[in-house]
Every structure is written in C-alpha cells, then in structure tokens.
Amino acid sequence: MLFIYAAQLALPPYDEVARDVLSSIESDRLMVLDAGQQGGLTDSLDGGEEINLSSPAKKPASIRHWLAAGCQVIRWDVGDEIEERHRKRGVMAMYQQNAAKVLFPPGVMHIPPGPVAFVGEIIVNAECFPPGEVEALTKSFQFVLAHELTHVFGFIREVWS
C-alpha cells in the first residue's frame, strides 16, 4: 500500500496565503545527499573538523514530494508554545522537529522509534497575524512562512536524503 503525505495547513483565515507561498516556490528541486554513494561525506570537511553536509548534495529531490517528510503541519501556536522569551524578541514563527529524540537519540542502547514518530511543524505566532488583518499582513505573513520553509528545506537536505 502506498501512502502519500502532504503538509497540512491549519492557519485560518491565512490558509490560502500559505498555499500561495507553497505554490510559488521558485524551484521544485532540492539537492540532497545520495544515500547509495559510498563515502559521500569524505570530501566535505570545511577546512576544520566540521562536516559541510551541503557540499556533496548532488541528487535532485522534489520539494513538493518531500516537504511533508520535514514538515507535516503548518499551524498557529497554541498556549505557550512560542515561549515568553521568544515573544520578547519578536519571534513571529518557528520550525521545530523531534529528530534528535526519535531518529538520533544520544547515548541510548535501544532502537529509536524512527521516522514514524517524527513530527516537524512550522508554528506561527497568532498574535502577530490577527484574523481581521489578512489583507494588510499578507506580505509579512508570506515572508515569515517562506523564511521558516528554508529551515524545513535545510532539514530535508541533511536528514532525509
């Protein structure tokens, strides 16, 4: 059985604006690592000891097909999700995911839950985008969402390739 997932939008009344952002992504291709390439990271040291994960990314992947692998939901914040310290700094949205817990838990002696337990989401600060101001705030909302999508693309490039 084949399951096809799509990122869910839960941003009323900004759902259509969010769809416009997703449909206006300039390129549908994202270069990712080839899992079958032996030693794909060997030449990717960036002068020090840090690995540059973007340098060996040479395999094209469709953003539209893989978006839900990095972000299942784009939604408003609920309660204190965007913590008080973030609100003070003017955080309008954030991308969060639980890969460290379900894919790569440090120091565990058991098999991690894996991709089925992965949750990636863009959470938008509802206080910044009141429902009655969609027309006035469309450009700002588009910019914020596009910025958060860059975090999703980086995650897809580095982890799901």
Secondary structure, 3 states (H helix, E strand, C coil): CCCCCCCEEECCCCHHHHHHHHHCCCCCEEEECCCCCCCCCCCCECCCCCECCCCCCCEEEEHHHHHHHHCCEEEECCCCCCCHHHHHCCCCEEEEECHHHHCCCCCCCCCCCCHHHCCEEEEECHHHCCHHHHHHHHHHHHHHHHHHHHHHHHHHHHHCC
